[in-house]
């Protein structure tokens, strides 16, 4: 009943609480709340649906990526990452690539959403996102590059190894740390390319402890 209250703050709080509880019986009321006239209620409902993790709401959350309010779009991205359904991959990639999305999700001025898009793709773990994430690793802002490196590590596709090795020369220390962690996640396939990069002089051993990365990988394989 609180989801239909005249007070929008109460509707917002009710949606949030239902998400924390995680009962699937709340899905239908939350779907209605996802169409609320107030953006903060729609945002709260989207996140709540993500926490419940029912795949039946994936298509509705994909539609919410086009919401007029950036916070709702942010919540939809986050929720799709929580659910982890591969149907969300193409729409999220479209958010990244399509010029008509310039005022939406990944390309809007609220650049934080870019990080959540990348994080969602990493959580979903589908290899079809690898090329887009490599692009973000090479071209994005510092936090975007770091998030892309982490996401590539979660997906563990070998196509990411060389770009991640290149990222070890990034000007930002946090990006370098994320690239190191990603290579560790990928594991054994990273060993030979890392050794080759070291032998060729591409990476300075004084800057990056390649030996430590390689030894750590070898310990855990």
Secondary structure, 3 states (H helix, E strand, C coil): CHHHCCCHHHHHHHHHHHHHHCCHHHHHHHHHHCCCCCHHHHHHHHHHHHHHCCHHHHHHHHHHCCCCCHHHHHHHHHHHHHHCCCHHHHHHHHHHHCHHHCCCHHHCCCCHHHHHHHHHHHHHCCHHHHHHHHHHHHHCCHHHHHHHHHHHHHHCCCCHHHHHHHHCCCCCHHHHHHHHHHHHHHCCHHHHHHHHHHHCCCCCCCCCCHHHHHHHHHHHC
